[in-house]
Amino acid sequence: MLVSPTPTRPGTGAQTLWISTTSNTKNPGSFQNYTDYFKCIAAKGDDFAPCKQFQRAYNSLCPNEWIAKFDEQRDNGTFPASLEP
């Protein structure tokens, strides 16, 4: 039995895997969690515990090189997304 590599119903696991592995960044959750963390601490402060979930997520999803690049872009004012809450 042949299985189509493209699912016939939206939202199936195969489609989700395809989307996440062919995105521009190869891991959209990495960038999103990074931005969410900095938006969260801007709004709630460094000590707001729920913000830490975003930090843990981007640290586990992002390669260290990406985090270094994101940090450099933030420092230089060239980060490609708003980090305002």
N, CA, C and O atoms as a CHARMM CRD file, in Angstrom:
* protein
*
  340
    1    1 MET  N      0.84100  -1.18100   0.00000 PROA 1      0.00000
    2    1 MET  CA     0.00000   0.00000   0.00000 PROA 1      0.00000
    3    1 MET  C      0.88500   1.24300   0.00000 PROA 1      0.00000
    4    1 MET  O      1.77700   1.37000   0.84000 PROA 1      0.00000
    5    2 LEU  N      0.65000   2.14300  -0.91800 PROA 2      0.00000
    6    2 LEU  CA     1.40300   3.38500  -0.99700 PROA 2      0.00000
    7    2 LEU  C      0.73500   4.44800  -0.13600 PROA 2      0.00000
    8    2 LEU  O     -0.49100   4.55900  -0.10100 PROA 2      0.00000
    9    3 VAL  N      1.54500   5.21200   0.54500 PROA 3      0.00000
   10    3 VAL  CA     1.03000   6.29600   1.36800 PROA 3      0.00000
   11    3 VAL  C      1.51400   7.60000   0.75400 PROA 3      0.00000
   12    3 VAL  O      2.70600   7.78200   0.50300 PROA 3      0.00000
   13    4 SER  N      0.58200   8.49100   0.52000 PROA 4      0.00000
   14    4 SER  CA     0.91900   9.77900  -0.06300 PROA 4      0.00000
   15    4 SER  C      1.77500  10.59100   0.90500 PROA 4      0.00000
   16    4 SER  O      1.43800  10.66900   2.08600 PROA 4      0.00000
   17    5 PRO  N      2.87400  11.20000   0.44700 PROA 5      0.00000
   18    5 PRO  CA     3.67700  12.02800   1.33400 PROA 5      0.00000
   19    5 PRO  C      2.95600  13.31000   1.73400 PROA 5      0.00000
   20    5 PRO  O      3.32100  13.95100   2.71900 PROA 5      0.00000
   21    6 THR  N      1.93400  13.68300   0.97100 PROA 6      0.00000
   22    6 THR  CA     1.13900  14.85400   1.29300 PROA 6      0.00000
   23    6 THR  C     -0.18600  14.38700   1.86600 PROA 6      0.00000
   24    6 THR  O     -0.92200  13.67000   1.18900 PROA 6      0.00000
   25    7 PRO  N     -0.50400  14.76300   3.06700 PROA 7      0.00000
   26    7 PRO  CA    -1.74700  14.31000   3.67300 PROA 7      0.00000
   27    7 PRO  C     -2.96100  14.85800   2.94600 PROA 7      0.00000
   28    7 PRO  O     -2.89700  15.90600   2.30200 PROA 7      0.00000
   29    8 THR  N     -4.05000  14.14900   3.05400 PROA 8      0.00000
   30    8 THR  CA    -5.26800  14.59600   2.39000 PROA 8      0.00000
   31    8 THR  C     -6.08900  15.51300   3.28700 PROA 8      0.00000
   32    8 THR  O     -6.95400  16.24000   2.79800 PROA 8      0.00000
   33    9 ARG  N     -5.83600  15.49100   4.57100 PROA 9      0.00000
   34    9 ARG  CA    -6.55900  16.35600   5.51100 PROA 9      0.00000
   35    9 ARG  C     -5.58900  17.34200   6.14200 PROA 9      0.00000
   36    9 ARG  O     -4.50100  16.95700   6.57000 PROA 9      0.00000
   37   10 PRO  N     -5.97700  18.61400   6.20300 PROA 10     0.00000
   38   10 PRO  CA    -5.11500  19.57600   6.89000 PROA 10     0.00000
   39   10 PRO  C     -4.97400  19.22000   8.36400 PROA 10     0.00000
   40   10 PRO  O     -5.88900  18.66800   8.97500 PROA 10     0.00000
   41   11 GLY  N     -3.82300  19.54200   8.91800 PROA 11     0.00000
   42   11 GLY  CA    -3.60400  19.34900  10.33800 PROA 11     0.00000
   43   11 GLY  C     -3.11100  17.97200  10.72300 PROA 11     0.00000
   44   11 GLY  O     -3.01900  17.67000  11.91300 PROA 11     0.00000
   45   12 THR  N     -2.79100  17.12700   9.75900 PROA 12     0.00000
   46   12 THR  CA    -2.27000  15.81700  10.10500 PROA 12     0.00000
   47   12 THR  C     -0.80300  15.93900  10.45700 PROA 12     0.00000
   48   12 THR  O     -0.16000  16.93100  10.11000 PROA 12     0.00000
   49   13 GLY  N     -0.27700  14.96200  11.12900 PROA 13     0.00000
   50   13 GLY  CA     1.12300  14.98900  11.56200 PROA 13     0.00000
   51   13 GLY  C      2.09100  15.16600  10.41900 PROA 13     0.00000
   52   13 GLY  O      3.07400  15.89500  10.55100 PROA 13     0.00000
   53   14 ALA  N      1.83900  14.51900   9.30600 PROA 14     0.00000
   54   14 ALA  CA     2.76000  14.61600   8.17400 PROA 14     0.00000
   55   14 ALA  C      2.83800  16.04900   7.65700 PROA 14     0.00000
   56   14 ALA  O      3.92100  16.53900   7.33600 PROA 14     0.00000
   57   15 GLN  N      1.70500  16.71100   7.57700 PROA 15     0.00000
   58   15 GLN  CA     1.70900  18.08300   7.10300 PROA 15     0.00000
   59   15 GLN  C      2.43300  18.98900   8.09700 PROA 15     0.00000
   60   15 GLN  O      3.20600  19.85500   7.68800 PROA 15     0.00000
   61   16 THR  N      2.19900  18.80600   9.37300 PROA 16     0.00000
   62   16 THR  CA     2.85900  19.60800  10.39400 PROA 16     0.00000
   63   16 THR  C      4.36800  19.42000  10.31500 PROA 16     0.00000
   64   16 THR  O      5.11700  20.39300  10.39100 PROA 16     0.00000
   65   17 LEU  N      4.82000  18.18000  10.16400 PROA 17     0.00000
   66   17 LEU  CA     6.24300  17.91000  10.04100 PROA 17     0.00000
   67   17 LEU  C      6.80000  18.59800   8.80200 PROA 17     0.00000
   68   17 LEU  O      7.87300  19.19900   8.85700 PROA 17     0.00000
   69   18 TRP  N      6.09000  18.51600   7.69700 PROA 18     0.00000
   70   18 TRP  CA     6.56000  19.13500   6.46600 PROA 18     0.00000
   71   18 TRP  C      6.69300  20.63700   6.64300 PROA 18     0.00000
   72   18 TRP  O      7.69800  21.22200   6.24000 PROA 18     0.00000
   73   19 ILE  N      5.70400  21.25700   7.23300 PROA 19     0.00000
   74   19 ILE  CA     5.74500  22.69900   7.41700 PROA 19     0.00000
   75   19 ILE  C      6.92300  23.08600   8.30400 PROA 19     0.00000
   76   19 ILE  O      7.64900  24.03000   7.99000 PROA 19     0.00000
   77   20 SER  N      7.12000  22.37200   9.40400 PROA 20     0.00000
   78   20 SER  CA     8.17300  22.76600  10.32500 PROA 20     0.00000
   79   20 SER  C      9.56400  22.49900   9.77000 PROA 20     0.00000
   80   20 SER  O     10.50900  23.19300  10.14600 PROA 20     0.00000
   81   21 THR  N      9.72000  21.52900   8.89700 PROA 21     0.00000
   82   21 THR  CA    11.06000  21.24000   8.38300 PROA 21     0.00000
   83   21 THR  C     11.38300  21.99000   7.10400 PROA 21     0.00000
   84   21 THR  O     12.51700  21.93500   6.62700 PROA 21     0.00000
   85   22 THR  N     10.40500  22.69300   6.53800 PROA 22     0.00000
   86   22 THR  CA    10.69800  23.42700   5.31300 PROA 22     0.00000
   87   22 THR  C     10.51700  24.92800   5.49700 PROA 22     0.00000
   88   22 THR  O     10.50700  25.66600   4.51300 PROA 22     0.00000
   89   23 SER  N     10.37800  25.38700   6.71000 PROA 23     0.00000
   90   23 SER  CA    10.21800  26.81700   6.94400 PROA 23     0.00000
   91   23 SER  C     11.54100  27.53600   6.71400 PROA 23     0.00000
   92   23 SER  O     12.59500  26.91100   6.59100 PROA 23     0.00000
   93   24 ASN  N     11.46200  28.85500   6.66000 PROA 24     0.00000
   94   24 ASN  CA    12.66300  29.64200   6.41200 PROA 24     0.00000
   95   24 ASN  C     13.73600  29.40400   7.46200 PROA 24     0.00000
   96   24 ASN  O     14.91800  29.32800   7.12800 PROA 24     0.00000
   97   25 THR  N     13.35100  29.28800   8.70900 PROA 25     0.00000
   98   25 THR  CA    14.32500  29.15900   9.77700 PROA 25     0.00000
   99   25 THR  C     14.57100  27.71500  10.16600 PROA 25     0.00000
  100   25 THR  O     15.39200  27.44600  11.04300 PROA 25     0.00000
  101   26 LYS  N     13.88600  26.79000   9.54100 PROA 26     0.00000
  102   26 LYS  CA    13.96500  25.37000   9.84400 PROA 26     0.00000
  103   26 LYS  C     13.35200  25.03700  11.19400 PROA 26     0.00000
  104   26 LYS  O     13.13400  23.86400  11.49600 PROA 26     0.00000
  105   27 ASN  N     13.06900  26.04000  12.00900 PROA 27     0.00000
  106   27 ASN  CA    12.43300  25.79000  13.28800 PROA 27     0.00000
  107   27 ASN  C     11.71000  27.05700  13.72300 PROA 27     0.00000
  108   27 ASN  O     12.26900  27.86600  14.46400 PROA 27     0.00000
  109   28 PRO  N     10.47800  27.23800  13.27100 PROA 28     0.00000
  110   28 PRO  CA     9.78200  28.47400  13.58700 PROA 28     0.00000
  111   28 PRO  C      9.54500  28.67100  15.07900 PROA 28     0.00000
  112   28 PRO  O      9.42000  29.81100  15.52700 PROA 28     0.00000
  113   29 GLY  N      9.47900  27.60200  15.85900 PROA 29     0.00000
  114   29 GLY  CA     9.28300  27.72200  17.29300 PROA 29     0.00000
  115   29 GLY  C     10.46300  28.37100  17.98700 PROA 29     0.00000
  116   29 GLY  O     10.30200  29.02000  19.02000 PROA 29     0.00000
  117   30 SER  N     11.63300  28.20100  17.43100 PROA 30     0.00000
  118   30 SER  CA    12.84000  28.79000  17.99200 PROA 30     0.00000
  119   30 SER  C     12.73500  30.31500  18.00700 PROA 30     0.00000
  120   30 SER  O     12.86600  30.93400  19.06300 PROA 30     0.00000
  121   31 PHE  N     12.50300  30.90700  16.87100 PROA 31     0.00000
  122   31 PHE  CA    12.40100  32.35600  16.73600 PROA 31     0.00000
  123   31 PHE  C     11.21700  32.88100  17.53800 PROA 31     0.00000
  124   31 PHE  O     11.33500  33.89400  18.22700 PROA 31     0.00000
  125   32 GLN  N     10.08700  32.20400  17.45500 PROA 32     0.00000
  126   32 GLN  CA     8.88000  32.65700  18.15100 PROA 32     0.00000
  127   32 GLN  C      9.07100  32.65600  19.66200 PROA 32     0.00000
  128   32 GLN  O      8.68500  33.61300  20.33300 PROA 32     0.00000
  129   33 ASN  N      9.65800  31.60300  20.20100 PROA 33     0.00000
  130   33 ASN  CA     9.88600  31.54400  21.64200 PROA 33     0.00000
  131   33 ASN  C     10.91300  32.58400  22.08800 PROA 33     0.00000
  132   33 ASN  O     10.79900  33.14400  23.17900 PROA 33     0.00000
  133   34 TYR  N     11.90700  32.83900  21.25300 PROA 34     0.00000
  134   34 TYR  CA    12.89300  33.87800  21.56400 PROA 34     0.00000
  135   34 TYR  C     12.19700  35.23000  21.67000 PROA 34     0.00000
  136   34 TYR  O     12.38300  35.94600  22.65300 PROA 34     0.00000
  137   35 THR  N     11.40100  35.58300  20.66900 PROA 35     0.00000
  138   35 THR  CA    10.71000  36.87400  20.70100 PROA 35     0.00000
  139   35 THR  C      9.69500  36.93100  21.84000 PROA 35     0.00000
  140   35 THR  O      9.57200  37.96200  22.50200 PROA 35     0.00000
  141   36 ASP  N      8.97300  35.84700  22.07600 PROA 36     0.00000
  142   36 ASP  CA     7.99600  35.82700  23.16700 PROA 36     0.00000
  143   36 ASP  C      8.66100  36.03100  24.51800 PROA 36     0.00000
  144   36 ASP  O      8.10500  36.71000  25.38200 PROA 36     0.00000
  145   37 TYR  N      9.83900  35.45600  24.71600 PROA 37     0.00000
  146   37 TYR  CA    10.54900  35.63900  25.97900 PROA 37     0.00000
  147   37 TYR  C     10.86700  37.11600  26.20700 PROA 37     0.00000
  148   37 TYR  O     10.59700  37.64500  27.28600 PROA 37     0.00000
  149   38 PHE  N     11.43100  37.78000  25.21400 PROA 38     0.00000
  150   38 PHE  CA    11.82400  39.17000  25.40500 PROA 38     0.00000
  151   38 PHE  C     10.62100  40.10000  25.48900 PROA 38     0.00000
  152   38 PHE  O     10.68600  41.12300  26.17200 PROA 38     0.00000
  153   39 LYS  N      9.53000  39.77100  24.81400 PROA 39     0.00000
  154   39 LYS  CA     8.29200  40.54000  24.98100 PROA 39     0.00000
  155   39 LYS  C      7.74700  40.36200  26.38900 PROA 39     0.00000
  156   39 LYS  O      7.27900  41.31900  27.00400 PROA 39     0.00000
  157   40 CYS  N      7.80500  39.15000  26.89300 PROA 40     0.00000
  158   40 CYS  CA     7.29700  38.84200  28.22300 PROA 40     0.00000
  159   40 CYS  C      8.07700  39.58600  29.30700 PROA 40     0.00000
  160   40 CYS  O      7.47900  40.19100  30.19700 PROA 40     0.00000
  161   41 ILE  N      9.40600  39.54400  29.23600 PROA 41     0.00000
  162   41 ILE  CA    10.17100  40.22700  30.28400 PROA 41     0.00000
  163   41 ILE  C     10.06500  41.74900  30.15300 PROA 41     0.00000
  164   41 ILE  O     10.18700  42.46300  31.14700 PROA 41     0.00000
  165   42 ALA  N      9.83800  42.24900  28.93400 PROA 42     0.00000
  166   42 ALA  CA     9.63100  43.68600  28.77000 PROA 42     0.00000
  167   42 ALA  C      8.32000  44.11000  29.43400 PROA 42     0.00000
  168   42 ALA  O      8.21700  45.20600  29.98500 PROA 42     0.00000
  169   43 ALA  N      7.33100  43.23600  29.37300 PROA 43     0.00000
  170   43 ALA  CA     6.02300  43.55300  29.94100 PROA 43     0.00000
  171   43 ALA  C      5.94700  43.25900  31.43600 PROA 43     0.00000
  172   43 ALA  O      5.33500  44.02200  32.18400 PROA 43     0.00000
  173   44 LYS  N      6.55700  42.16800  31.87900 PROA 44     0.00000
  174   44 LYS  CA     6.36700  41.69000  33.25300 PROA 44     0.00000
  175   44 LYS  C      7.61700  41.75200  34.12000 PROA 44     0.00000
  176   44 LYS  O      7.52000  41.64600  35.34300 PROA 44     0.00000
  177   45 GLY  N      8.77700  41.91900  33.52100 PROA 45     0.00000
  178   45 GLY  CA    10.02200  41.97800  34.29000 PROA 45     0.00000
  179   45 GLY  C     10.77200  40.66300  34.27400 PROA 45     0.00000
  180   45 GLY  O     10.19600  39.60600  34.01900 PROA 45     0.00000
  181   46 ASP  N     12.05900  40.74100  34.54900 PROA 46     0.00000
  182   46 ASP  CA    12.95200  39.57400  34.51500 PROA 46     0.00000
  183   46 ASP  C     12.57000  38.48900  35.51400 PROA 46     0.00000
  184   46 ASP  O     12.85100  37.31100  35.29400 PROA 46     0.00000
  185   47 ASP  N     11.93900  38.88100  36.59500 PROA 47     0.00000
  186   47 ASP  CA    11.62700  37.91400  37.65100 PROA 47     0.00000
  187   47 ASP  C     10.27900  37.22700  37.48600 PROA 47     0.00000
  188   47 ASP  O      9.90800  36.40800  38.32700 PROA 47     0.00000
  189   48 PHE  N      9.53700  37.53400  36.43000 PROA 48     0.00000
  190   48 PHE  CA     8.22500  36.92700  36.21800 PROA 48     0.00000
  191   48 PHE  C      8.41700  35.48800  35.73300 PROA 48     0.00000
  192   48 PHE  O      8.82800  35.25100  34.59700 PROA 48     0.00000
  193   49 ALA  N      8.11200  34.53500  36.61400 PROA 49     0.00000
  194   49 ALA  CA     8.41500  33.11900  36.36000 PROA 49     0.00000
  195   49 ALA  C      7.83900  32.55700  35.06000 PROA 49     0.00000
  196   49 ALA  O      8.53800  31.80300  34.38300 PROA 49     0.00000
  197   50 PRO  N      6.60300  32.88400  34.67600 PROA 50     0.00000
  198   50 PRO  CA     6.08400  32.31300  33.42400 PROA 50     0.00000
  199   50 PRO  C      6.89900  32.66400  32.17700 PROA 50     0.00000
  200   50 PRO  O      6.84000  31.94300  31.18100 PROA 50     0.00000
  201   51 CYS  N      7.65400  33.75500  32.21900 PROA 51     0.00000
  202   51 CYS  CA     8.50600  34.09700  31.06900 PROA 51     0.00000
  203   51 CYS  C      9.58100  33.04600  30.84900 PROA 51     0.00000
  204   51 CYS  O     10.03400  32.82900  29.72600 PROA 51     0.00000
  205   52 LYS  N      9.98000  32.40000  31.92700 PROA 52     0.00000
  206   52 LYS  CA    11.05500  31.40600  31.84500 PROA 52     0.00000
  207   52 LYS  C     10.71200  30.24800  30.91600 PROA 52     0.00000
  208   52 LYS  O     11.60900  29.62200  30.35200 PROA 52     0.00000
  209   53 GLN  N      9.40800  29.95500  30.74700 PROA 53     0.00000
  210   53 GLN  CA     9.03700  28.85400  29.84600 PROA 53     0.00000
  211   53 GLN  C      9.46200  29.15800  28.41500 PROA 53     0.00000
  212   53 GLN  O      9.87800  28.25700  27.68600 PROA 53     0.00000
  213   54 PHE  N      9.35900  30.41900  28.00900 PROA 54     0.00000
  214   54 PHE  CA     9.79800  30.80300  26.66800 PROA 54     0.00000
  215   54 PHE  C     11.31500  30.68600  26.55100 PROA 54     0.00000
  216   54 PHE  O     11.83100  30.23700  25.52700 PROA 54     0.00000
  217   55 GLN  N     12.02400  31.09200  27.60000 PROA 55     0.00000
  218   55 GLN  CA    13.47700  30.99700  27.58500 PROA 55     0.00000
  219   55 GLN  C     13.92800  29.54100  27.50200 PROA 55     0.00000
  220   55 GLN  O     14.82300  29.20900  26.72500 PROA 55     0.00000
  221   56 ARG  N     13.31000  28.67400  28.30000 PROA 56     0.00000
  222   56 ARG  CA    13.66200  27.24700  28.24600 PROA 56     0.00000
  223   56 ARG  C     13.37700  26.67300  26.86000 PROA 56     0.00000
  224   56 ARG  O     14.15100  25.86900  26.33900 PROA 56     0.00000
  225   57 ALA  N     12.25500  27.09700  26.26800 PROA 57     0.00000
  226   57 ALA  CA    11.88800  26.58900  24.94400 PROA 57     0.00000
  227   57 ALA  C     12.89900  27.01500  23.88400 PROA 57     0.00000
  228   57 ALA  O     13.36300  26.18200  23.10600 PROA 57     0.00000
  229   58 TYR  N     13.24700  28.30200  23.84400 PROA 58     0.00000
  230   58 TYR  CA    14.18200  28.70600  22.78600 PROA 58     0.00000
  231   58 TYR  C     15.57100  28.13700  23.02800 PROA 58     0.00000
  232   58 TYR  O     16.29100  27.84100  22.07500 PROA 58     0.00000
  233   59 ASN  N     15.95800  27.98000  24.29200 PROA 59     0.00000
  234   59 ASN  CA    17.26100  27.35800  24.55500 PROA 59     0.00000
  235   59 ASN  C     17.30600  25.90700  24.11300 PROA 59     0.00000
  236   59 ASN  O     18.36900  25.41400  23.73400 PROA 59     0.00000
  237   60 SER  N     16.17400  25.20800  24.15300 PROA 60     0.00000
  238   60 SER  CA    16.17500  23.80700  23.71500 PROA 60     0.00000
  239   60 SER  C     15.95100  23.67700  22.20700 PROA 60     0.00000
  240   60 SER  O     16.38100  22.69200  21.60600 PROA 60     0.00000
  241   61 LEU  N     15.28400  24.65800  21.58800 PROA 61     0.00000
  242   61 LEU  CA    14.97700  24.56900  20.16000 PROA 61     0.00000
  243   61 LEU  C     16.02500  25.21100  19.25600 PROA 61     0.00000
  244   61 LEU  O     16.27900  24.72200  18.15500 PROA 61     0.00000
  245   62 CYS  N     16.62800  26.29000  19.70900 PROA 62     0.00000
  246   62 CYS  CA    17.55000  27.05100  18.86400 PROA 62     0.00000
  247   62 CYS  C     18.97500  26.52600  18.98600 PROA 62     0.00000
  248   62 CYS  O     19.44400  26.24900  20.09000 PROA 62     0.00000
  249   63 PRO  N     19.65700  26.39100  17.86700 PROA 63     0.00000
  250   63 PRO  CA    21.10400  26.14700  17.94800 PROA 63     0.00000
  251   63 PRO  C     21.77500  27.35800  18.62200 PROA 63     0.00000
  252   63 PRO  O     21.30400  28.48800  18.48700 PROA 63     0.00000
  253   64 ASN  N     22.84400  27.11900  19.32400 PROA 64     0.00000
  254   64 ASN  CA    23.54900  28.19800  20.02500 PROA 64     0.00000
  255   64 ASN  C     23.96700  29.33000  19.08300 PROA 64     0.00000
  256   64 ASN  O     23.97800  30.49700  19.47500 PROA 64     0.00000
  257   65 GLU  N     24.30800  28.98000  17.84600 PROA 65     0.00000
  258   65 GLU  CA    24.71300  30.00100  16.87400 PROA 65     0.00000
  259   65 GLU  C     23.56200  30.95600  16.58800 PROA 65     0.00000
  260   65 GLU  O     23.78000  32.15600  16.41900 PROA 65     0.00000
  261   66 TRP  N     22.33700  30.43400  16.53000 PROA 66     0.00000
  262   66 TRP  CA    21.17500  31.28200  16.27400 PROA 66     0.00000
  263   66 TRP  C     20.95600  32.22800  17.44700 PROA 66     0.00000
  264   66 TRP  O     20.69900  33.41600  17.25300 PROA 66     0.00000
  265   67 ILE  N     21.05600  31.70500  18.65400 PROA 67     0.00000
  266   67 ILE  CA    20.84900  32.54400  19.83500 PROA 67     0.00000
  267   67 ILE  C     21.88200  33.66200  19.85900 PROA 67     0.00000
  268   67 ILE  O     21.54800  34.81100  20.15100 PROA 67     0.00000
  269   68 ALA  N     23.13200  33.33600  19.55400 PROA 68     0.00000
  270   68 ALA  CA    24.17900  34.35500  19.51200 PROA 68     0.00000
  271   68 ALA  C     23.85900  35.41300  18.45200 PROA 68     0.00000
  272   68 ALA  O     24.06200  36.60500  18.68100 PROA 68     0.00000
  273   69 LYS  N     23.36100  34.97800  17.30100 PROA 69     0.00000
  274   69 LYS  CA    23.01000  35.91700  16.23500 PROA 69     0.00000
  275   69 LYS  C     21.82400  36.78400  16.64600 PROA 69     0.00000
  276   69 LYS  O     21.83600  37.99700  16.43300 PROA 69     0.00000
  277   70 PHE  N     20.80000  36.16400  17.23400 PROA 70     0.00000
  278   70 PHE  CA    19.64400  36.93200  17.71700 PROA 70     0.00000
  279   70 PHE  C     20.09100  37.97100  18.74200 PROA 70     0.00000
  280   70 PHE  O     19.66600  39.12500  18.68300 PROA 70     0.00000
  281   71 ASP  N     20.95200  37.56300  19.68600 PROA 71     0.00000
  282   71 ASP  CA    21.44600  38.48500  20.71200 PROA 71     0.00000
  283   71 ASP  C     22.21500  39.64500  20.08300 PROA 71     0.00000
  284   71 ASP  O     22.05000  40.80000  20.47600 PROA 71     0.00000
  285   72 GLU  N     23.05200  39.32200  19.11000 PROA 72     0.00000
  286   72 GLU  CA    23.82400  40.35800  18.42400 PROA 72     0.00000
  287   72 GLU  C     22.89500  41.33300  17.70900 PROA 72     0.00000
  288   72 GLU  O     23.10100  42.54600  17.75800 PROA 72     0.00000
  289   73 GLN  N     21.87700  40.80000  17.04600 PROA 73     0.00000
  290   73 GLN  CA    20.92100  41.66000  16.34700 PROA 73     0.00000
  291   73 GLN  C     20.16100  42.55700  17.33300 PROA 73     0.00000
  292   73 GLN  O     19.93200  43.73300  17.04900 PROA 73     0.00000
  293   74 ARG  N     19.77600  42.01200  18.47500 PROA 74     0.00000
  294   74 ARG  CA    19.10300  42.82400  19.49200 PROA 74     0.00000
  295   74 ARG  C     20.01500  43.94900  19.95800 PROA 74     0.00000
  296   74 ARG  O     19.59400  45.10100  20.06500 PROA 74     0.00000
  297   75 ASP  N     21.27300  43.60200  20.23600 PROA 75     0.00000
  298   75 ASP  CA    22.24100  44.59600  20.70700 PROA 75     0.00000
  299   75 ASP  C     22.47500  45.69600  19.68200 PROA 75     0.00000
  300   75 ASP  O     22.67100  46.85700  20.04100 PROA 75     0.00000
  301   76 ASN  N     22.45300  45.32700  18.39800 PROA 76     0.00000
  302   76 ASN  CA    22.70900  46.28900  17.31800 PROA 76     0.00000
  303   76 ASN  C     21.46100  47.02100  16.85600 PROA 76     0.00000
  304   76 ASN  O     21.54100  47.92600  16.02500 PROA 76     0.00000
  305   77 GLY  N     20.31800  46.63900  17.38400 PROA 77     0.00000
  306   77 GLY  CA    19.06700  47.26100  16.95100 PROA 77     0.00000
  307   77 GLY  C     18.59700  46.79500  15.58800 PROA 77     0.00000
  308   77 GLY  O     17.80200  47.47800  14.94100 PROA 77     0.00000
  309   78 THR  N     19.07800  45.63100  15.13600 PROA 78     0.00000
  310   78 THR  CA    18.70200  45.12300  13.80900 PROA 78     0.00000
  311   78 THR  C     17.86300  43.85700  13.87900 PROA 78     0.00000
  312   78 THR  O     17.66400  43.18300  12.86900 PROA 78     0.00000
  313   79 PHE  N     17.36700  43.53100  15.07800 PROA 79     0.00000
  314   79 PHE  CA    16.55700  42.31600  15.20600 PROA 79     0.00000
  315   79 PHE  C     15.30700  42.48500  14.34700 PROA 79     0.00000
  316   79 PHE  O     14.67200  43.53800  14.40000 PROA 79     0.00000
  317   80 PRO  N     14.93400  41.46700  13.55100 PROA 80     0.00000
  318   80 PRO  CA    13.88800  41.62900  12.53800 PROA 80     0.00000
  319   80 PRO  C     12.44500  41.59500  13.07200 PROA 80     0.00000
  320   80 PRO  O     11.51100  41.51500  12.27400 PROA 80     0.00000
  321   81 ALA  N     12.24400  41.65200  14.36600 PROA 81     0.00000
  322   81 ALA  CA    10.88000  41.65800  14.91400 PROA 81     0.00000
  323   81 ALA  C     10.82300  42.62600  16.08600 PROA 81     0.00000
  324   81 ALA  O     11.83900  42.91800  16.71700 PROA 81     0.00000
  325   82 SER  N      9.64200  43.11200  16.36300 PROA 82     0.00000
  326   82 SER  CA     9.45500  43.98400  17.51400 PROA 82     0.00000
  327   82 SER  C      9.48200  43.14900  18.78300 PROA 82     0.00000
  328   82 SER  O      8.88100  42.07600  18.84000 PROA 82     0.00000
  329   83 LEU  N     10.16900  43.63500  19.78700 PROA 83     0.00000
  330   83 LEU  CA    10.20200  42.96300  21.07400 PROA 83     0.00000
  331   83 LEU  C      9.43400  43.75100  22.12700 PROA 83     0.00000
  332   83 LEU  O      9.54500  43.48700  23.32400 PROA 83     0.00000
  333   84 GLU  N      8.66100  44.71300  21.66500 PROA 84     0.00000
  334   84 GLU  CA     7.79700  45.48700  22.55600 PROA 84     0.00000
  335   84 GLU  C      6.57200  44.65300  22.91400 PROA 84     0.00000
  336   84 GLU  O      6.03500  43.93800  22.06800 PROA 84     0.00000
  337   85 PRO  N      6.13100  44.74300  24.15900 PROA 85     0.00000
  338   85 PRO  CA     4.94500  43.95600  24.57200 PROA 85     0.00000
  339   85 PRO  C      3.67200  44.44000  23.89100 PROA 85     0.00000
  340   85 PRO  O      2.59700  43.88900  24.12800 PROA 85     0.00000
